[in-house]
Amino acid sequence: MIQTLPVRRRTRNIALAIALLPATLVAQSRPADVADRIARVERGLMLPISIAGETVQRFTIEERLRKHRTPGVSVAVMHNGKIDWAKGYGVRRTGGTESVDSATLFQAASISKPVAAFAALRLVDQGRLTLDADINTVLTSWKVPDTSYTTSEKVTLRRLLSHSAGLTVHGFPGYASGAPVPTVVQILDGVRPPANTAPVRVNVLPGSLWRYSGGGFTVMQQALIDLTGKEFPALARELVLAPAGMKSSGYEQPLPEAKRGLAAIAHRGNGSVVAGEWHTYPEMAAAGLWTTPTDLLLFARAVQRSLGGESHALLSQKLARELLTVQKGQYGLGVALEGDGALKRFSHGGANEGYRCTFFAFADRGEGIAIMTNSDNGGAVANEIARAVADVYGWGVMQPTTKTAVSVDPERLKSIAGRYRVIAGNDTLPLVMHLQSESLAVEMPVLSATPMRLYAADANRFFTLEMSVEFAIERDAANAVTGIRLLNIGMPLTATRVP
């Protein structure tokens, strides 16, 4: 059951959160207007897909938390350059009584990257780093090993921040509570315990393509340590967290004992608590930030102010423009980019063990949102909340995609029902098609905590309202179903039928 704060406690927490904000970022909207916007968001969650000719379904936050088996979520919204509101929903731990509020800490996971990138760019502004020099000229305690790919092109800060340095290691699983934690150099060298990931190495030509690399940001972390002689948490606080007003945030790993009582507990998709309550991430620049949605929006506002060339901005306008310019793929310097003109946005998502979070903000106007959850399933509810906020505030983005559904012969649907398996790398993932009345439902835990109803685009292609993935049925010459191709999922996957 979703918990809510008693009125007195809720009022006290809101007052505390407001007191922690820089005065210039406290919203000036009328309380009645803010309350109306909050209420419309809370009951206006929408799925990414809608059916042509049908009314768009809307849900409450509590309904979707239950649907996605997500214990809690924290939301903050920026409007007209100020924090319009921040609020928590649900609980910090399944079955617990401590409610999530605006001061609850979450692991930012990969949203750690844009904040860390901003710290590096401030050093560039100070003339202590350059974007396009060989990063090995800065590294002293470890070097990027030379390979045949580094003969003509080098690993540079620009390429590290834009995931185009040709480096390996996509992401990190972290370290269970109480387990030995490696140094950054041990992580970069990999292979041997206590490191639990592969070595970070160049295996494609630097600058040739975009390939996400948490390993690259870990190289950057070590370069900043070597350059300044400071531990990364202290350096990040000095360069970004303190000047941006991010008073609740820190890169300390593990989380200091004094802050444990403020943290949301990490949960698996089935609702169970991650062993030890959360993992430790010594890969701080890539995944180690503990923060709140409000603090993430203070960071976003610092980027916006820098781009606008405002006085007292933390970054020069020139570098802010570089940060928000596509380098490779759709990625700038530490952030993903999308849209043009008034709709240009910078964003990042995050996925650590038991946490899912997201934020985006507009480049040229003071609007944005940050959402953090304490579940492996939290990404879906976070996106649904973001869609509701964009709708209420009239941002002109994230509107549901309309699709046309057709009727399919029940016997044809019956021929699709059954068990399948998907081979994805070293993983075997189950997929089950259920026949429910005159429709199909797909059960695939890696996609959703609960079965999703399917609608037919045609006799051999089906879609769900919950996400953009589509299911294309493959048949043999005798019209028997042999498999299902999963489309719009980021990589080609095929589910083969299990006898």
Order of alpha helices (4+ residues) and beta strands (2+ residues): alpha-alpha-beta-alpha-beta-beta-beta-alpha-alpha-alpha-alpha-alpha-alpha-beta-alpha-alpha-beta-beta-beta-beta-alpha-beta-alpha-beta-beta-beta-beta-beta-beta-beta-beta
